[in-house]
Amino acid sequence: EKAKLLRSQPAQIVEPKGLLYVQQREFAVTTPKDGSVSILGSDDATTCHIVVLRHTGSGATCLTHCDGSDTEAEVSLIMSSVKSFSNSTGCGRLEVHLVGGFNDDRQLSQKLTNQLLRAFDLQPEDIHLVTFCVTELNDREEQDIHFPIIYGIAVNVKTAEIFPATFPEKGPDEDLRSAHVLTGAPLTNIYDAKTEQLRIGPYFWGPFPHVDFWLEQDDAQILQNLSTSPLAEPPHFVSHIRSTLTFLKEHPFPSRSLFPDRKPRIYKKNEEGLWEQVCSDKI
């Protein structure tokens, strides 16, 4: 019933004001007391799943975008991040919402759904599954081709409302963060709710293999080889991958060009509710 209700809602366009956008293999956790961030969101999930874990007592809310790279470790990480904001003696319960995936040919969505259910089941705490809109419950068919119905969601950390969403702005540092994922990064926490700062990096990688080869390929080749579900990707997938590959070509050694001082790039929301870079020496 909950999945049906969620699927029937049109995707809302979420503007950058008050938004913290979470990319693949990133997570962020905050509470209703946060003066900077009121919405956590992520999209462009095809076989990936977006997970929201919330403690009803403290209101601590975590959103992550999982791709099946190391699901058990990722679930442990988001569990401890939410618990760090929730007094275990207080009232309230842990609730989880799973959204994403579809009936893809390779059954990657199904595998990820099972991994997530198992990983949450292995946790010592009681966790209540509130929204389950994944794989076959998030699938639509068009001329024998399967697609996800919902590609992205947002959660309002003040009201706990979850809704289908798209995000015109996915920054800051969109290419840098995507490059971190493409080079095989583990799940990374990008937000410090106590200081209300978005922290990106420092990230390190070596020259990306065959980057020139990939940049020379046509769109069809990129789609076919660099996507888990070529037929179901959103229209901007190829341009996003090209942009990330170009970034990797320009920064083969981020320790020299991006993070010479080994410090993260730090952003805070300004008066308009938009991210603005903070000089790291002020901290």
TORNUTI-223081 format. One record per residue: chain; x, y, z of N, C-alpha, C, O in turn. Coordinates in pm, whole numbers, plus 50000, padded with zeros to 5 digits. Atoms other than C-alpha are relative to their C-alpha. Example, Ala and Ser with C-alpha at 12.3 -4.5 7.8 and 13.67 -1.06 7.14 Angstrom:
! residues 2
{r "A",{50089,49881,50000},{51230,49550,50780},{50090,50120,50000},{50194,50118,50066}};
{r "A",{49918,49881,49994},{51367,49894,50714},{49923,50109,50073},{49974,50220,50090}};
END
This chain:
! residues 283
{r "A",{50084,49879,50000},{50000,50000,50000},{50087,50126,50000},{50063,50221,49925}};
{r "A",{49912,49883,49989},{50277,50241,50096},{50074,50023,49868},{50090,50136,49823}};
{r "A",{49929,49990,50128},{50466,50163,49774},{49908,50057,49893},{49948,50140,49812}};
{r "A",{50099,49955,50100},{50151,50218,49568},{49977,50151,50014},{49969,50224,49916}};
{r "A",{50023,49859,49970},{50093,50553,49737},{50119,50085,49952},{50100,50190,49890}};
{r "A",{49879,49928,50038},{50454,50663,49679},{50013,50007,49847},{50047,50112,49792}};
{r "A",{49989,50006,50147},{50451,50552,49313},{49901,50091,49931},{49926,50140,49821}};
{r "A",{50105,49920,50065},{50132,50746,49245},{50029,50150,50007},{49963,50229,49939}};
{r "A",{49970,49857,49988},{50289,51079,49346},{50094,50045,49888},{50192,49977,49859}};
{r "A",{49904,49951,50100},{50450,51289,49071},{50129,50048,50070},{50125,50094,50184}};
{r "A",{49873,49956,49941},{50819,51368,49130},{50000,50152,50016},{49968,50226,49923}};
{r "A",{49991,49855,49975},{50864,51711,49290},{50139,50048,49963},{50238,49978,49986}};
{r "A",{49868,49941,50028},{51143,51937,49170},{50047,50069,50127},{49981,50160,50178}};
{r "A",{49947,49943,49875},{51357,52019,49473},{50111,50099,49966},{50213,50063,49908}};
{r "A",{49901,49895,50027},{51544,52348,49449},{50114,49992,50102},{50097,49933,50208}};
{r "A",{49883,50017,49912},{51891,52381,49606},{49990,50062,50139},{50066,50025,50229}};
{r "A",{50009,49934,49869},{51779,52603,49895},{49966,49898,50110},{49864,49830,50104}};
{r "A",{50026,50091,49887},{51805,52401,50218},{50020,49853,49967},{49989,49766,50049}};
{r "A",{49985,50139,50042},{51892,52085,50022},{50143,49951,50021},{50239,50024,49998}};
{r "A",{49871,50070,50003},{52176,51842,50085},{49983,49881,49905},{49912,49785,49937}};
{r "A",{50012,50106,50101},{52212,51626,49773},{50107,49893,50027},{50224,49924,50046}};
{r "A",{49911,50114,49971},{52363,51280,49829},{50022,49921,49872},{49926,49877,49809}};
{r "A",{49970,50078,50119},{52540,51106,49542},{50014,49851,50035},{50008,49812,50152}};
{r "A",{49976,50144,49982},{52595,50732,49491},{50119,49979,50093},{50219,50051,50086}};
{r "A",{49897,50035,49903},{52806,50576,49769},{50036,50114,50095},{50148,50122,50144}};
{r "A",{49983,49898,49896},{52762,50880,49993},{49884,49984,50097},{49780,49928,50063}};
{r "A",{50115,49989,49910},{52550,50926,50303},{50014,50128,50081},{50123,50183,50097}};
{r "A",{50002,49882,49915},{52447,51216,50521},{49896,49977,50107},{49791,49918,50082}};
{r "A",{50096,50014,49890},{52277,51227,50859},{49988,50135,50069},{50087,50205,50091}};
{r "A",{50021,49878,49924},{52119,51520,51040},{49872,49986,50083},{49807,49882,50082}};
{r "A",{50117,50003,49912},{51840,51610,51283},{49910,50119,49968},{49951,50210,49896}};
{r "A",{50089,49886,50025},{51537,51844,51280},{50054,50133,50053},{50006,50240,50014}};
{r "A",{49944,49876,49945},{51748,52096,51477},{50092,50072,49901},{50131,50187,49923}};
{r "A",{49905,49944,50097},{51968,52157,51171},{49948,50131,49943},{49838,50136,49887}};
{r "A",{50043,49868,50050},{51951,52525,51078},{50031,50022,49853},{49985,50120,49794}};
{r "A",{49957,49982,50138},{52103,52475,50732},{49929,49907,49902},{49891,49947,49792}};
{r "A",{50052,50102,50091},{51962,52156,50586},{49862,49954,50046},{49846,49910,50160}};
{r "A",{50133,50051,49965},{51592,52069,50577},{49961,49882,49913},{49868,49808,49947}};
{r "A",{50033,50110,50092},{51590,51822,50284},{50127,49921,49967},{50230,49979,49931}};
{r "A",{49896,50089,50052},{51812,51522,50210},{49941,49931,49878},{49825,49892,49879}};
{r "A",{50056,50065,50118},{51776,51374,49863},{50106,49939,49912},{50224,49972,49921}};
{r "A",{49912,50062,50099},{51925,51159,49589},{49914,49951,49885},{49796,49920,49904}};
{r "A",{50077,50056,50111},{51822,51046,49242},{50093,49929,49902},{50206,49894,49937}};
{r "A",{49925,50075,50101},{51943,50877,48921},{50026,49855,50044},{50125,49795,50002}};
{r "A",{49984,50140,49958},{51898,50537,49090},{49927,49912,49898},{49806,49926,49879}};
{r "A",{50066,50100,50087},{51831,50259,48837},{49998,49867,50074},{49895,49827,50128}};
{r "A",{49995,50123,49920},{51948,49933,48994},{50036,50032,50145},{50017,49949,50234}};
{r "A",{49967,49958,49863},{52071,50128,49301},{49873,50017,50085},{49763,50028,50031}};
{r "A",{50111,49973,49908},{51850,50172,49609},{50035,50121,50087},{50150,50141,50126}};
{r "A",{49981,49889,49907},{51802,50484,49817},{49939,49958,50134},{49825,49912,50141}};
{r "A",{50040,50047,49867},{51779,50412,50189},{49986,50120,50093},{50075,50204,50101}};
{r "A",{50017,49898,49896},{51635,50642,50455},{49981,49926,50133},{49892,49842,50146}};
{r "A",{50011,50058,49866},{51690,50543,50818},{49974,50114,50097},{50047,50214,50098}};
{r "A",{50038,49889,49912},{51521,50753,51084},{49965,49949,50138},{49902,49844,50154}};
{r "A",{50041,50031,49863},{51487,50748,51460},{49886,50092,50038},{49901,50214,50037}};
{r "A",{50120,49916,49980},{51137,50866,51552},{50011,50086,50126},{49944,50189,50136}};
{r "A",{49986,49921,49877},{51245,50989,51896},{50083,50126,49977},{50036,50236,50004}};
{r "A",{49910,49885,50019},{51539,51213,51805},{49975,50071,49867},{50014,50186,49850}};
{r "A",{50017,49943,50134},{51431,51271,51444},{50126,49990,49915},{50128,50036,49801}};
{r "A",{49876,50016,50078},{51789,51184,51336},{49968,49921,49875},{49909,49813,49882}};
{r "A",{50036,50058,50129},{51761,51100,50967},{50125,49984,49914},{50205,50077,49900}};
{r "A",{49887,50026,50089},{52015,50939,50735},{49946,49961,49864},{49852,49882,49854}};
{r "A",{50034,50043,50136},{51986,50912,50356},{50128,49954,49932},{50231,50021,49938}};
{r "A",{49884,50050,50074},{52221,50700,50148},{49955,49939,49868},{49839,49900,49851}};
{r "A",{50027,50050,50135},{52243,50581,49786},{50092,49879,49981},{50211,49894,49955}};
{r "A",{49921,50124,49999},{52356,50215,49781},{50002,49934,49863},{49902,49932,49792}};
{r "A",{49991,50068,50130},{52484,50028,49476},{50042,49854,50013},{50071,49789,49913}};
{r "A",{49969,50142,49983},{52560,49688,49630},{50148,49971,50011},{50189,49855,50003}};
{r "A",{49856,50024,49998},{52935,49740,49661},{50045,49930,50129},{50132,49844,50125}};
{r "A",{49963,50065,49873},{52956,49642,50031},{49886,50024,50099},{49900,50094,50199}};
{r "A",{50126,49962,49934},{52602,49642,50165},{50003,49982,50152},{49956,50069,50224}};
{r "A",{50000,50023,49854},{52661,49490,50511},{50076,50109,50074},{50029,50161,50174}};
{r "A",{49919,49895,49936},{52937,49738,50599},{49927,50134,49993},{49933,50213,50087}};
{r "A",{50070,49872,50018},{52726,50025,50462},{49884,50013,50099},{49863,50119,50156}};
{r "A",{50113,49996,49907},{52423,49934,50673},{50050,50022,50143},{49989,50097,50219}};
{r "A",{49943,49979,49866},{52640,49911,50987},{50039,50147,50020},{50020,50205,50127}};
{r "A",{49954,49862,49994},{52781,50254,50907},{49883,50098,50019},{49890,50188,50102}};
{r "A",{50112,49906,49985},{52444,50426,50865},{49925,49976,50131},{49868,50069,50188}};
{r "A",{50061,50027,49869},{52308,50250,51175},{50074,50077,50110},{50011,50144,50192}};
{r "A",{49926,49933,49893},{52589,50384,51392},{49990,50152,49986},{49993,50224,50086}};
{r "A",{50010,49854,50017},{52557,50732,51236},{49868,50053,50056},{49866,50160,50116}};
{r "A",{50130,49955,49947},{52187,50756,51327},{49998,49983,50153},{49948,50070,50225}};
{r "A",{50000,50023,49854},{52241,50604,51673},{50084,50104,50074},{50056,50134,50190}};
{r "A",{49916,49900,49932},{52510,50863,51748},{49921,50128,50033},{49964,50207,50117}};
{r "A",{50084,49882,49972},{52233,51128,51742},{49880,49964,50087},{49802,50052,50124}};
{r "A",{50122,50042,49932},{51975,50922,51929},{50035,49940,50136},{50113,49845,50145}};
{r "A",{49977,50051,49866},{51975,50867,52300},{49927,49866,50014},{49804,49860,50002}};
{r "A",{50060,50135,50002},{51919,50492,52336},{49896,49980,50111},{49809,49895,50099}};
{r "A",{50097,50019,49891},{51728,50533,52663},{49869,50072,49969},{49766,50042,50030}};
{r "A",{50120,49923,50031},{51480,50778,52507},{49896,49917,49926},{49923,49803,49887}};
{r "A",{50104,50073,50072},{51154,50680,52340},{50022,50014,49850},{50108,50090,49805}};
{r "A",{49987,49995,50145},{51111,50625,51969},{50053,49869,49946},{50102,49785,50021}};
{r "A",{49953,50124,50061},{51202,50354,51720},{50073,50031,49870},{50060,50140,49814}};
{r "A",{49928,49985,50127},{51423,50303,51416},{49910,49954,49886},{49857,49843,49888}};
{r "A",{50084,50034,50116},{51234,50310,51086},{50085,50009,49874},{50166,50100,49859}};
{r "A",{49923,49999,50124},{51375,50226,50745},{49906,50005,49879},{49799,49943,49878}};
{r "A",{50075,49985,50124},{51248,50320,50399},{50094,49961,49886},{50203,50017,49874}};
{r "A",{49918,50045,50113},{51383,50141,50090},{49926,50032,49870},{49811,49992,49851}};
{r "A",{50062,49962,50128},{51315,50283,49743},{50103,49983,49889},{50219,50021,49905}};
{r "A",{49910,50006,50116},{51464,50204,49402},{50005,49862,49937},{49944,49767,49985}};
{r "A",{49988,50126,50072},{51557,49931,49159},{49877,49973,49914},{49778,50045,49921}};
{r "A",{50110,50041,50087},{51332,49757,48904},{50032,49859,49952},{50133,49801,49992}};
{r "A",{49974,50136,50051},{51305,49424,48721},{50101,50005,49886},{50065,49991,49769}};
{r "A",{49898,49990,50104},{51635,49458,48538},{50043,49861,49954},{50029,49763,50027}};
{r "A",{49964,50130,50061},{51766,49183,48308},{50098,49920,50084},{50088,49798,50093}};
{r "A",{49894,50071,49928},{52065,49102,48526},{49963,49971,50145},{50040,49911,50220}};
{r "A",{50050,50021,49863},{51856,49096,48847},{50091,50060,50107},{50101,50008,50218}};
{r "A",{49914,49931,49903},{52098,49334,49015},{49916,50067,50109},{49956,50072,50225}};
{r "A",{50089,49935,49901},{51808,49517,49183},{49954,49900,50104},{49957,49928,50224}};
{r "A",{50049,50104,49910},{51671,49196,49330},{50109,49959,50100},{50083,49940,50219}};
{r "A",{49887,50039,49917},{52015,49105,49462},{50023,50105,50109},{50047,50071,50225}};
{r "A",{49976,49891,49904},{52056,49447,49627},{49887,50007,50103},{49912,50030,50222}};
{r "A",{50113,50003,49905},{51706,49432,49780},{50024,49893,50107},{50008,49919,50226}};
{r "A",{49975,50110,49905},{51793,49096,49937},{50115,50031,50094},{50109,50001,50213}};
{r "A",{49885,49964,49916},{52130,49222,50060},{49961,50099,50109},{50002,50086,50224}};
{r "A",{50040,49898,49902},{51971,49524,50228},{49911,49942,50109},{49929,49970,50227}};
{r "A",{50089,50062,49901},{51696,49322,50396},{50080,49914,50097},{50058,49917,50218}};
{r "A",{49917,50087,49916},{51952,49074,50523},{50087,50082,50095},{50099,50050,50213}};
{r "A",{49910,49917,49918},{52191,49346,50646},{49924,50067,50115},{49975,50075,50227}};
{r "A",{50078,49938,49892},{51915,49523,50842},{49952,49893,50099},{49945,49918,50220}};
{r "A",{50044,50109,49916},{51791,49190,50974},{50110,49955,50097},{50081,49910,50208}};
{r "A",{49887,50042,49917},{52140,49114,51111},{50032,50099,50112},{50108,50067,50204}};
{r "A",{49972,49900,49896},{52143,49433,51322},{49938,49957,50132},{49828,49901,50133}};
{r "A",{50056,50040,49870},{52094,49376,51696},{49874,50079,50038},{49791,50030,50115}};
{r "A",{50116,49916,49964},{51838,49660,51718},{49874,49956,49925},{49881,49889,49822}};
{r "A",{50126,50016,50073},{51471,49640,51625},{49991,50110,49896},{50004,50228,49929}};
{r "A",{50015,49900,50106},{51423,49812,51291},{49867,49972,49931},{49837,49859,49895}};
{r "A",{50132,50016,50059},{51078,49873,51146},{50004,50041,49853},{50037,50155,49820}};
{r "A",{50003,49972,50144},{51044,49850,50767},{49868,50071,49971},{49761,50011,49980}};
{r "A",{50121,49920,50017},{50799,50129,50685},{49965,50018,49851},{49848,50011,49813}};
{r "A",{50024,49985,50145},{50841,50184,50309},{50084,49897,49927},{50205,49885,49950}};
{r "A",{49931,50103,50077},{50929,49903,50069},{49954,50014,49855},{49861,49948,49810}};
{r "A",{50040,49971,50138},{50912,50036,49715},{50120,49970,49910},{50180,50060,49852}};
{r "A",{49877,50041,50070},{51189,49836,49547},{49971,49893,49896},{49870,49824,49901}};
{r "A",{49998,50105,50102},{51254,49614,49245},{49861,49981,49939},{49814,50072,49871}};
{r "A",{50127,50020,50072},{50920,49460,49132},{49892,50098,50044},{49796,50122,49970}};
{r "A",{50100,49901,49955},{50724,49715,49340},{50030,50140,49945},{49953,50233,49967}};
{r "A",{49963,49870,50056},{50904,49999,49158},{50023,49986,49849},{50104,50058,49790}};
{r "A",{49972,50035,50140},{50884,49855,48806},{49884,50038,49908},{49767,50019,49941}};
{r "A",{50103,49981,50103},{50701,49967,48494},{50056,49946,49869},{50177,49942,49847}};
{r "A",{49958,50061,50126},{50708,49811,48151},{49946,50081,49883},{49830,50123,49883}};
{r "A",{50040,49924,50118},{50699,49988,47818},{50060,49930,49878},{50182,49925,49863}};
{r "A",{49953,50074,50118},{50722,49790,47491},{50107,49896,50036},{50213,49889,49975}};
{r "A",{49911,50109,49954},{50884,49496,47674},{50130,50046,50064},{50218,49964,50091}};
{r "A",{49880,49953,49930},{51148,49718,47834},{49958,50046,50139},{49859,50118,50156}};
{r "A",{50033,49963,49861},{51150,49758,48212},{50073,50129,50041},{50186,50153,50000}};
{r "A",{49944,49876,49947},{51210,50092,48388},{49961,50014,50148},{49860,49958,50190}};
{r "A",{50048,49965,49866},{51202,50214,48748},{49889,50104,49988},{49888,50185,49895}};
{r "A",{50102,49894,49996},{50896,50422,48834},{50061,50121,50071},{50053,50234,50021}};
{r "A",{49938,49892,49923},{51079,50628,49098},{50152,49989,49986},{50210,49885,50016}};
{r "A",{49853,49997,50013},{51440,50729,49024},{50066,50072,50117},{50184,50053,50144}};
{r "A",{49941,49920,49893},{51487,50965,49317},{49898,50035,50106},{49778,50047,50078}};
{r "A",{50089,49958,49891},{51344,51060,49655},{50068,50107,50085},{50190,50124,50083}};
{r "A",{49950,49904,49902},{51379,51332,49914},{49929,49973,50131},{49817,49922,50133}};
{r "A",{50065,50009,49869},{51311,51331,50286},{50013,50137,50067},{50120,50197,50069}};
{r "A",{50000,49876,49924},{51212,51639,50482},{50037,49964,50144},{49961,49895,50212}};
{r "A",{49953,50043,49867},{51412,51607,50805},{49918,50061,50113},{49921,50013,50226}};
{r "A",{50084,49938,49895},{51172,51837,50993},{49867,49925,50016},{49819,49906,50127}};
{r "A",{50135,50060,49994},{50846,51660,50901},{50001,49849,49979},{49898,49784,49998}};
{r "A",{49984,50144,50031},{50978,51309,50808},{49927,49957,49873},{49918,49838,49844}};
{r "A",{50071,50036,50124},{50783,51326,50481},{50100,49954,49895},{50206,50014,49877}};
{r "A",{49916,50053,50108},{50932,51117,50198},{49920,50010,49870},{49802,49974,49867}};
{r "A",{50075,49982,50125},{50841,51193,49836},{50094,49983,49880},{50213,50010,49890}};
{r "A",{49919,50010,50122},{50960,51120,49479},{50049,50139,49959},{49975,50237,49970}};
{r "A",{49943,49867,50026},{51192,51399,49366},{50105,49997,49890},{50167,49894,49863}};
{r "A",{49887,49978,50091},{51427,51534,49101},{50071,50126,50046},{50012,50212,50112}};
{r "A",{49915,49894,49947},{51711,51777,49163},{50076,50067,49886},{50166,50007,49829}};
{r "A",{49926,49931,50106},{51825,52038,48910},{50147,50022,50038},{50234,50022,49952}};
{r "A",{49863,49976,49952},{52135,52103,49126},{50046,49880,50081},{49980,49840,50177}};
{r "A",{49949,50117,49927},{52347,51808,49241},{50135,50030,50065},{50209,49938,50101}};
{r "A",{49867,49960,49949},{52645,52004,49372},{50000,50018,50149},{49905,49979,50217}};
{r "A",{49880,49954,50071},{52871,52126,49502},{50097,49886,49967},{50083,49773,50015}};
{r "A",{49895,50097,50036},{53173,51947,49350},{49945,49872,49940},{49991,49763,49973}};
{r "A",{50065,50120,50056},{52954,51713,49147},{50099,49908,49930},{50098,49787,49953}};
{r "A",{49904,50084,50075},{53235,51592,48917},{50101,49934,50093},{50136,49817,50075}};
{r "A",{49902,50055,49905},{53481,51546,49203},{49940,49882,50076},{50004,49779,50093}};
{r "A",{50065,50106,49923},{53232,51338,49399},{49971,49878,49913},{49983,49764,49959}};
{r "A",{50025,50112,50092},{53139,51129,49094},{50130,49927,49968},{50132,49805,49955}};
{r "A",{49870,50060,50029},{53508,51073,49019},{50042,49907,50114},{50099,49801,50092}};
{r "A",{49969,50081,49880},{53552,50942,49375},{49930,49864,49992},{49989,49762,50028}};
{r "A",{50076,50125,50013},{53281,50680,49306},{50055,49915,49885},{50072,49794,49899}};
{r "A",{49954,50074,50119},{53408,50587,48960},{50136,49933,50024},{50169,49833,49960}};
{r "A",{49870,50062,49971},{53752,50514,49106},{49991,49898,50114},{50093,49853,50167}};
{r "A",{50018,50113,49907},{53602,50263,49351},{49998,50036,50148},{50041,49956,50231}};
{r "A",{50001,49956,49860},{53548,50461,49671},{49903,49918,50085},{49804,49867,50033}};
{r "A",{50100,50059,49909},{53378,50308,49978},{49894,50105,50036},{49908,50222,50001}};
{r "A",{50105,49907,49955},{53061,50463,50127},{50060,50108,50089},{50135,50078,50183}};
{r "A",{49935,49887,49934},{53153,50810,50253},{49897,50094,50062},{49796,50128,50000}};
{r "A",{50085,49902,49933},{52992,51042,50506},{50043,50139,49954},{50161,50174,49966}};
{r "A",{49960,49869,50055},{52982,51392,50352},{49956,50118,50086},{49981,50233,50050}};
{r "A",{50057,49886,49927},{52814,51598,50625},{50027,49990,50149},{50018,49882,50209}};
{r "A",{49984,49991,49855},{52890,51711,50978},{49885,50084,50055},{49887,50207,50044}};
{r "A",{50122,49928,49956},{52556,51801,51135},{50029,50093,50118},{49958,50192,50137}};
{r "A",{49971,49916,49883},{52717,51946,51449},{50050,50138,49957},{50016,50239,50018}};
{r "A",{49950,49870,50049},{52899,52217,51252},{49921,50049,49879},{49943,50159,49829}};
{r "A",{50082,49969,50119},{52643,52212,50964},{50090,50027,49878},{50066,50120,49801}};
{r "A",{49906,49985,50112},{52929,52170,50715},{49998,49878,49910},{49996,49763,49956}};
{r "A",{49983,50106,50100},{52946,51969,50395},{50151,49988,49976},{50219,50086,49946}};
{r "A",{49854,50020,50013},{53294,51814,50373},{50028,49901,49889},{49985,49786,49896}};
{r "A",{49969,50086,50115},{53424,51675,50045},{50151,49973,49999},{50232,50064,49987}};
{r "A",{49859,50039,50007},{53750,51483,50050},{50069,50004,50136},{50001,50012,50238}};
{r "A",{49915,50013,50118},{54038,51471,50070},{49990,49861,49936},{49990,49759,50005}};
{r "A",{50010,50126,50074},{54009,51203,49799},{50128,49979,49918},{50186,50073,49863}};
{r "A",{49877,50032,50075},{54302,51026,49635},{49975,49883,49906},{49912,49784,49943}};
{r "A",{50006,50111,50096},{54321,50810,49325},{50118,50015,49904},{50185,50119,49900}};
{r "A",{49895,49995,50101},{54570,50724,49051},{49936,50025,49864},{49814,50034,49854}};
{r "A",{50054,49975,50135},{54534,50787,48675},{49896,49894,49963},{49917,49775,49982}};
{r "A",{50110,50092,50034},{54208,50635,48552},{50037,49918,49876},{50076,49975,49775}};
{r "A",{49957,50082,50114},{54276,50337,48322},{49917,50028,49873},{49794,50035,49878}};
{r "A",{50062,49985,50134},{54200,50394,47950},{49905,50120,49992},{49805,50115,49919}};
{r "A",{50093,49887,49999},{54042,50733,48017},{49985,50061,49859},{49875,50102,49821}};
{r "A",{50008,49944,50137},{54128,50857,47662},{49914,49911,49911},{49835,49960,49830}};
{r "A",{50080,50096,50077},{53980,50542,47512},{49850,50023,50024},{49772,50030,49930}};
{r "A",{50142,49982,49967},{53649,50594,47697},{49947,50133,49946},{49834,50140,49898}};
{r "A",{50046,49869,50047},{53631,50962,47606},{49983,50005,49848},{49911,50090,49796}};
{r "A",{50014,50005,50147},{53667,50872,47237},{49877,49921,49955},{49836,49931,49840}};
{r "A",{50113,50085,50039},{53373,50629,47244},{49874,50083,49976},{49858,50192,50031}};
{r "A",{50127,49930,50020},{53030,50727,47118},{49905,49971,50117},{49933,49887,50202}};
{r "A",{50094,50010,49888},{52730,50761,47350},{49952,49858,50023},{49940,49813,50137}};
{r "A",{50055,50136,49987},{52601,50411,47277},{50100,49908,50070},{50061,49825,50152}};
{r "A",{49896,50084,49936},{52933,50250,47380},{50011,50031,50149},{50021,49940,50232}};
{r "A",{49991,49960,49859},{52950,50448,47703},{49881,49945,50077},{49896,49890,50186}};
{r "A",{50122,50048,49935},{52591,50361,47788},{50007,49849,50020},{49974,49798,50127}};
{r "A",{49998,50146,49998},{52642,49994,47707},{50101,49946,50102},{50074,49845,50168}};
{r "A",{49891,50056,49919},{52967,49950,47902},{50013,50058,50140},{50072,49995,50227}};
{r "A",{49978,49936,49870},{52950,50192,48194},{49871,50015,50081},{49868,50085,50182}};
{r "A",{50126,49997,49924},{52590,50143,48307},{49961,49858,50039},{49990,49763,49966}};
{r "A",{50050,50131,49959},{52436,49856,48502},{49868,49968,49929},{49826,49852,49924}};
{r "A",{50132,50020,50063},{52108,49908,48312},{49985,50100,49885},{49914,50199,49899}};
{r "A",{49992,49901,50109},{52169,50080,47974},{49865,50050,49949},{49854,50166,49910}};
{r "A",{50128,49959,50060},{51804,50085,47863},{49918,50090,50093},{49826,50158,50048}};
{r "A",{50085,49929,49903},{51671,50245,48181},{50063,50128,50056},{50005,50193,50143}};
{r "A",{49932,49882,49944},{51920,50527,48243},{49926,50129,49965},{49863,50139,49860}};
{r "A",{50056,49869,50033},{51797,50888,48265},{50077,50062,49883},{50192,50024,49859}};
{r "A",{49939,49947,50123},{51873,51098,47952},{50138,50064,50019},{50218,50067,49926}};
{r "A",{49872,49930,49981},{52167,51285,48111},{50114,49907,50044},{50223,49955,50075}};
{r "A",{49899,50093,49950},{52358,50967,48208},{50134,50013,49927},{50238,50025,49991}};
{r "A",{49875,50001,50077},{52613,50976,47924},{50077,50131,50018},{50199,50129,50035}};
{r "A",{49929,49872,49983},{52690,51348,47956},{50062,50010,50139},{50170,50067,50156}};
{r "A",{49946,50002,49863},{52738,51299,48331},{50128,49915,50007},{50227,49956,50068}};
{r "A",{49882,50087,50002},{52982,51009,48273},{50116,50067,49925},{50230,50063,49970}};
{r "A",{49895,49929,50076},{53172,51209,48008},{50064,50110,50084},{50186,50127,50085}};
{r "A",{49951,49890,49916},{53201,51502,48245},{50091,49946,50111},{50194,50006,50143}};
{r "A",{49920,50062,49894},{53334,51272,48522},{50133,49948,49944},{50238,49965,50007}};
{r "A",{49876,50051,50063},{53586,51106,48286},{50094,50114,49963},{50216,50103,49980}};
{r "A",{49918,49883,50033},{53706,51447,48167},{50067,50053,50126},{50185,50090,50124}};
{r "A",{49945,49954,49871},{53754,51548,48531},{50115,49909,50043},{50218,49957,50089}};
{r "A",{49895,50096,49963},{53956,51228,48595},{50125,50018,49912},{50238,50002,49958}};
{r "A",{49887,49976,50091},{54171,51303,48290},{50077,50126,50041},{50200,50131,50036}};
{r "A",{49937,49873,49959},{54235,51659,48415},{50070,49989,50135},{50163,50063,50164}};
{r "A",{49942,50015,49866},{54316,51538,48767},{50044,49855,50024},{49982,49784,50103}};
{r "A",{49956,50139,49979},{54513,51211,48744},{50056,49979,50141},{50054,49867,50193}};
{r "A",{49945,50010,49863},{54673,51289,49084},{49936,50108,50087},{49993,50216,50102}};
{r "A",{50070,49896,49921},{54423,51472,49308},{50081,50047,50120},{50058,50157,50170}};
{r "A",{49918,49957,49885},{54680,51480,49590},{50083,50123,49962},{50120,50202,50049}};
{r "A",{49924,49881,50043},{54867,51739,49378},{49907,50114,49961},{49926,50228,50002}};
{r "A",{50079,49892,50060},{54592,51928,49197},{49880,50045,50084},{49839,50161,50076}};
{r "A",{50124,49967,49929},{54292,51916,49433},{50018,50010,50151},{49958,50095,50216}};
{r "A",{49985,50004,49853},{54409,51833,49786},{50148,50005,50040},{50195,49918,50113}};
{r "A",{49856,49997,49966},{54773,51943,49812},{50025,50013,50150},{50127,49967,50200}};
{r "A",{49980,49983,49855},{54723,52036,50180},{49930,49890,50081},{49924,49896,50204}};
{r "A",{50065,50115,49933},{54535,51709,50256},{49879,50040,50085},{49844,49971,50181}};
{r "A",{50117,49954,49923},{54233,51906,50382},{49875,49988,49915},{49881,50002,49793}};
{r "A",{50124,50009,50080},{53867,51860,50281},{49959,50136,49945},{50001,50241,49995}};
{r "A",{50064,49877,50050},{53681,52115,50072},{49873,50016,50082},{49789,49926,50086}};
{r "A",{50108,49984,49904},{53431,52261,50315},{49900,50106,49951},{49937,50213,49903}};
{r "A",{50106,49910,50043},{53096,52422,50237},{49902,50021,50114},{49875,49931,50193}};
{r "A",{50108,49969,49905},{52836,52595,50451},{49889,50069,49922},{49913,50129,49818}};
{r "A",{50111,49930,50065},{52492,52724,50359},{50011,50150,50030},{50038,50190,50143}};
{r "A",{49998,49854,49979},{52484,53103,50307},{49858,50050,50033},{49766,49971,50053}};
{r "A",{50131,49940,49966},{52197,53345,50379},{49887,49952,49908},{49773,49937,49952}};
{r "A",{50102,50044,50096},{52015,53229,50063},{49971,49851,50008},{49886,49800,49935}};
{r "A",{50022,50145,49988},{52034,52866,50173},{50076,49920,49897},{50042,49804,49872}};
{r "A",{49920,50070,50101},{52295,52776,49906},{50139,49971,50056},{50189,50041,50143}};
{r "A",{49865,50038,49953},{52631,52604,49957},{50103,50102,49953},{50103,50146,49838}};
{r "A",{49892,49906,50031},{52930,52835,49971},{50127,49946,50062},{50127,49903,50177}};
{r "A",{49876,50057,49948},{53291,52726,50008},{50057,50086,50112},{50056,50209,50103}};
{r "A",{49940,49933,49885},{53459,52814,50339},{50150,49979,49990},{50195,49869,49956}};
{r "A",{49854,50018,50000},{53833,52878,50357},{50037,49906,50114},{49996,49927,50228}};
{r "A",{49972,50101,49898},{53976,52580,50542},{50085,50054,50114},{50085,49997,50223}};
{r "A",{49914,49950,49891},{54221,52794,50740},{49920,50067,50112},{49974,50093,50220}};
{r "A",{50082,49936,49896},{53929,52953,50931},{49953,49901,50105},{49903,49940,50211}};
{r "A",{50065,50099,49913},{53835,52625,51094},{50087,49966,50119},{50049,49884,50203}};
END
